[in-house]
């Protein structure tokens, strides 16, 4: 009984003390900073570099033919041109490392609010067909940070694609009208 009382007493004291405690920060220069826990709204670590992402996969066509192979359209959401040399795009094979990732060519620049289409299903060793049954694809920047990933559904018709509407938004739809290399904003959506 004595042990149970002591444990409950310690737990009560710890909870009671929690609201009165300070966060003690020991800086690399040797100084110490005390901050009341109830005064903290959020914490950001200075070594963490947020990735500002203006490049997104905007439309995916997975019902390719020999004349029009599978492709992914990439969109620049910013008001400035962006060089995407060294960015990579890939499916499960690239994610697992069983295939090389498809790299955007040196000098690939997407104009402000513009589009670039990359054919994924080609003879290059990094080429990959997109499953008409649906799958996940990833886009990473030149430093290897994944900046976008999309899981797209099965495409029942060869005239369907999957994309964002409006361009660059978080809203995805199956389009009954392919808008390769142009805006999806007016594309007809599968009812």
Buried (B, 14 or more C-beta within 10 A) or exposed (E): EEEEEEEEEEEEEEEEEEEEEEEEEEEEEEEEEEEEEEEEEEEEEEEEEEEEBBBBBBBBBBBBEEEBBBBBBBBBBBEEEBEBEBBBBBBBEBBEEEBBBBBBEEEBEBEEBBBBBBBBBBEEEBBBBBBBEBBEBBBBBEEEEBBBEBEBEBBEEEEBBBBBBEBBBEEBBBBBEBBEEBBBEEBEEEE
